């Protein structure tokens, strides 16, 4: 289960507390869950969880990756960088997840071809719900410590 929100309520061990994951780590966890199409089972208490947690769990743009993707797979892993891609069931849209395993913030440059994007594609970051500028060959991404970004690539 996802250890998000208020956890440890009436637990055998541990105190009633909020998840100890940072916001960036929560986004990384959910990004991996969505891009790998894992069952979304919440381990926290929804009524007493912070609004920020509920907003992550109800982000319809990010949830679309879980609901409408296929051919999900890891395509790249080198040092502190991991990339996953997936196709949408509509046959046109693609998804990409970029993960930082680094213990410090980092800026990464990802070739568009490595995530299945084409130079003219619209690239939207789903957690921030913003379109992402890019040049014709690369996407530059600022990732926080243990952070991730989740993209929708559409023609």
N, C-alpha and C positions, 0 to 999 in steps of 0.2 A: 504494500500500500504506500501511497505517496505521503511522506511525513511533512505535510504542509499545514499551516494554520495553527490552531490551538490543538496540542496533542498531549497525551499523558493523562487525560481526564479519567479518573477512577482506574489508573494503571496499577498493576502489581508492583512494578518498579518505576522509579522516576516520579518527578513532580508534575503537577499540572503546569504546562508552560507552552510558550510559542515555539514553533520550529526554530532550530538554531542555524538553519541555512540562511545565508545572505540572500538578498533579492536576486542578485546575479546567479547564485547557485540554484535558487528556485526556478528561474527561467531556464537554466541549463537542464535541470531535471525534467521539466515539462517539455522542453524542446526534444530531448531524447525520447521521452515517452511518446510524443506525437509522431515524430519522424519514424520511429520504429514500430508504430501501430500497437503499442502495448495497452492492455486494458486500463482504463482510467478509474482507479479505485482510490478514493480519498481516505487517508488515515486520520485526519483531524476532525474536529467538531465544527461543522459549517456555521451554526448559529452564533458561535462565539469567536470565530476566526476573523482576523482583520480584513477590512474591505480590500486592501491591496492583494491579499491572497485570493479572495473571491473573484476579483477582476482578472487575475491570471487564469483561473479555472473556467471563466465564462467568456474568454476572448474568442468570439466566433471565427475570426480570421485565422487564428492559430489552430483552433479545433478542427477547421476544415482539412488540415493536413491529416489528422487522425481519421476523419470520416470519409475523405474522398481521395486518398492516395493509394498508389500501387507501385510495385517494383522498388520498394524502399530498401536502400542498402548503403553501407559505408563505402565510399569511393576513394578516400585518401586518409592516411594517418602518417604524420611525420612530426617527430619531436612533440611539441605542445599543441599541435593543430590537427583537428579531425573534421572531415567533411562527409556529410550524408546527402543523398539526393533521392527524389521520388517523383513519380509522374502523377498527375491528376487523372481521374477517371474520365475527364472531358477530352483527353487526347491532345490538348494544346498546352495546358498550364503545367509547370514543373515546380517543385519545391526544393529548397536547399537549406541545410542546417550547418552552421559553422560553430565549432566548439573550441574553446581555449582551455587547455589543461594546465596552463601556466599559473604560477603562484604570484604573478604580478600582471597588471594591465598590459596589453600589447596591441599594436596596430599590425594587421595582417593584410596582405595583398593577395587576392584570390583571382586567378585567371577565370574569365567568364566560362570558357569551355569546360573547366573542371567541375562546374556545378550545373552544366547543361544549359547555360544561358547563351543567347545570341546577342550580337551588338545592339540591335534595336529593341530588345526586350524591355518591358517595364519591370523594374525590380522593386518589390515592396517588402519592407521589414514588418513582420506581422505582430511582434510584441509592441512596437512603438506606433504601429499603424501609419507608417510614413513611407513615401516613395524614396528610394535611395538613388542618389546620383552616381553615375559610373561613367568611365570612359569606354571606348569601343572594345577594350580588351580585358580590363581588370576592374575588380570591385575592391575598394579599400574599406576596411572594417576596423573600428576601434572596439576591442573586447575587454571588458573588465576582468579582474581576477576570477578564474573559474567560470567565465561567462560564455554566452552563446548568442547567436542571432539566427532567426528563422525567416526565410525569404520565400515569397511567391514570385515566380518568373512567368510573365505572360507576354504574348506577342502584342 
